[in-house]
Structure formats: structure tokens, C-alpha cells
């Protein structure tokens, strides 16, 4: 698997990463031992970029990743986040028990707590999970630059920001990566953020590149557990689900012609966007991990890309990404009304 440098840093990352969130929360039950085996297999297959956050499982996900990286830290590009504050007494899987805090004091405290849970002395990529409107982005960037100077982190990134916010932060201290949702059914980043990343030399990390599993064609209304947070997303509800399923059925038919899976088409499409984009699909199972990694070998012609664009043009998805009541739902102008 090909590797790249994140932004203009010396941080190496595999061109496909691994999103660890679902191993601890939000997507139904979890099994740590099975997850650890899947993470080990990912590393065997050349994946080095592993993404977590202090809020996934209220720290449990970082602890899981810490178990995985023990004894192999030098082979891992470790990414975690701060910025979302969750109610410690709230229910697991809740998308509502949260607030945003980007204050330098909170950031430094979160960094130390993450380092302890992860069992390491540094974080490769430290991300602002969501921006706090009370704290100027320039102040956040400066404080993160101090963490770089202190050796606590090697580089920093932002998540779900506008092109204007990205430029403002980058002017204070260079941004290594921007992480936002980007996939066949979420393409708002193309309007401003992706061009800004290309101009500034910032790597784009695409989370939910498989549309939280929907773009694989494997998600059915009857298979989602009652505590699966996807049920709170308008895209997974009622007629929106059916309209989106009809789109995925078209992607499936195209994938059949290419002798691959719909999920592999969705990931390969990202690899063919013309700049360094690192998708970070997540899964709990080795079978689906191996399918995802297989996407690096799927070749798409200009004609293929045009066909995909006809099936899934920008704005085609039915429903918004998040329930409007979800604290921390992206509100950036680049996300648009159909984000």
C-alpha cells in the first residue's frame, strides 16, 4: 500500500487509514478481542494510519487502540482528537449529550489524558474534533503549535471547518490534515475545502467514506440495532432510506460490471480524485477490512468516473447527515443545506 506525507510534514501515512470509532460505540455491540485481531490484520495489510478520539466510548476506544499499538508504536501513524465534551453520565451511543470546548486549557488536559490512555509519549496527528465558536481558530492553532513545539504532538489537523477557517489556522501554524466527511453521497467539501487543501498542501482525510456503511449496500432497515446511532440520521429514515437505497443499487450494478463491490467503488472513487485523499473506513471484522483494502487495486477510467458522477452527483443524497438537534453537527457554510 502506498504511503504519503501528511501535508508538508514528515509524518508518514498509508493512503488508506482505519477509523476505529465503531469498535467501541455507536454501531451496536462490540468485541474488543475481535477488534484487536482486525487491527492487527490491518497493519499486516499495510494500513498504518489509525484514527480514534477521546470521546469514542468515553475513552474506551483510545484504551483499545493503546492495547493494539503496544510494542509496535514506531510502525503506527496515530491520530486522535479533542474538542467534543460528553456528559459522563449520559447513555452510550448518544449523539446528544455533548458540547464543544476548544479552550487551550481543555486542549492540554485532553492531550495528556489521551497520551495516558494510548500508552504513548506523543500523538502523530492531533485533530480539533469540532470548532468552538467562542474560541478564535487562530488561538486554537497557536495552542496546538505549542504542543508541537513541546513534542506532545507531531502535527495537527482540523475537522469540519470552512475553507476560510482552514486558511486562518494555517497562517498561524501549518495544518497537516483536514478531516471531514467525504464520500459519493457527501460531496460538499468539493465547493471550497478540497481546493483550499490542494492550494495549501494539506492532506484531506475522508471520514465515513462508505456513508456509515450505506454505500456498501449491506445496510438494511431491519439489521440495524435499536441503539445504532445511524437511526438518528435522516438519511437512514423512512422514504430517504428507500431513495438512497435506489442509488446504491445503481452503484452495485456498476460494481458488478467492474467485478468488485459497491464499497470498493466508493473507496476507489476517492483514490481517483486527483489529490492526496486518505479515506478512513472502519469495520469490526477482518472480512470487510480485506474488502476495503482491496479497493486500492480497483482502477477507474475517465469514463468510469463520469458514470459514477451520473449516478451520484453532488447533492443527490436524500436527507441531511445529522439530526438538527445533534450538538456538534457541522454547520459550516461549505457543508450546505444537504450536508
Buried (B, 14 or more C-beta within 10 A) or exposed (E): EEEBBBBBBEBBBBBBBBBBBBBBBBBBEBEBEEBBBBBEBBBEBBBBBBBBBBBBBBBBBBBBBBBBBEEEBEEBBBBBBBBBBBEEEEEBBBBBBBEBBBBBEBBBEBBEBBBEBBBBEBBBBBBBBBBBEEBBBBBBBBBBBBBBEEEBBBBBBBBBBBBBBBBBBBEBBBBBBBBBBBBBBBBBBEBBBBEBBBEBBBBBBBBBBBBBBBBBBBBEEEEBEEBBBBBBBBBBBEEBBEBBBEBBEBBBEBBEEBEBBBBBBBBBBBBBBEEBBBBBBBBBBBEBBBBBBBBBEBEBEEEBBEBBBEBBEBEBBBBBBBBEEBBBBBBBEBBBEBB
